[in-house]
Amino acid sequence: MLTTASFAAAHGVDDNTRTFLQQNTGVQFVPFLYIGAKHMITGYDHLLFLLGVIFFLFRSREVLLYVSLFTLGHSITLMSGVLANIQLNAYLIDAIIGLSVVYKGFDNLGGFKRVLGFQPDTRYAVLIFGLFHGFGLATKLQEFHIPADGLLTNLIAFNIGVEIGQFAALGIILILISAWRHSATFSRFAVLTNTLLMASGIMLTGYQLTGYFNS
């Protein structure tokens, strides 16, 4: 289980990327751009959360609003976390990211109204969880002790890459889910899909907590 948790914590960082991050010096704009995009595209926890966010959004304006709030949140903590050297436990941050997936699946199923009798403002929730997702990105970069020389420029490149990767992945998700909405199976399997989303989030959280308690 510890091995699985370690893999979940280190997803998106292959050996070549790890070597580059550990040995890079000065401004490396294009490589950091590429690493940021690749990390988001392979970041299944981020993508699962975004899937939950847009699952029942039918208007482009609403999609743009919620994605912008998520982007604002993770951009703030990604940049400030690394530049201010804010040290947070990667396992606990990733556990919270897993809980964000659980939250969105539960929210989509109307769980808050049924269980608690009220509906939290999803806009604030997406922004707050975006902050934690950004800290997740920051903790992964901090593991490699990136040199201060060119750090700000490299971070900006990484963040732009994250947005490019997010845009590409989100575009594919939107195309697929929009096509699915025209099928009778969408309403039939919407509950099952969000239940599986919650289950995935619980598994991710469990992996990270196992890693934390065994580290």
Residue, then its C-alpha position, 0 to 999 in steps of 0.5 A: m500500500l505504501t508503494t501505491a501511495s508513493f506512486a500516487a504522490a509522484h504521478g506525472v514526474d518520470d525519471n527524465t523529468r526528475t533528472f532535469l528538475q534536479q539538475n537545471t540551472g537558469v531560465q528554462f522556459v520551454p522545458f518548464l512549460y512542457i513539464g507543467a502541461k504534462h503534469m496537468i494532463t497526467g494529473y488524474d486527481h486534478l482532472l477528476f475534480l474538474l470532471g465533477v465541476i463541469f459534469f452538470l454545467f450546460r452553459s459555456r459561461e458557467v464552465l468558464l466561471y468555475v474553471s477560472l475560479f479553479t485556475l485562480g486558486h491553484s495559480i495563487t498557491l502554486m506561485s506563492g508556495v514555491l516562492a515563499n518556500i511554504q513547506l506543507n506535507a505532500y501526503l496531506i495536501d494530496a489527501i485533501i485533493g482526493l477529498s475535493v473529488v469526493y466533495k464534488g461527486f457528493d455535491n453533484l448527487g445533491g448530498f448536501k441538501r439531503v443530509l445537511g439541509f443546505q447547499p454550500d456555495t459551489r463557487y467558493a468551494v471550487l476556489i478553495f479546493g483550487l488553492f489546495h490543488g495549487f499547493g499540491l503542485a507546489t509541494k511537488l516542485q519543492e521536492f526538487h529544490i529548484p535553484a533560485d536563479g531563474l526561478l520566477t520565470n521558470l515558475i511562470a512557464f510551469n504555470i502557463g504549461v499547467e493552464i495549457g494542459q488543463f485547457a487541452a484536457l478540459g476540451i477533450i472532457l467537454i467534447l466527450i461529456s457534451a456528446w454523452r448528454h445527448s444520449a439517454t444513458f446520461s441521465r441513467f448513469a449520472v448517479l453511478t458516474n458521480t458515485l464512482l467519482m466519490a469512490s475514486g476520491i476516497m481511494l486517492t485519499g486513502y492512498q495518501l493517508t496511508g503514505y502519511f502514516n507510514s512515512 
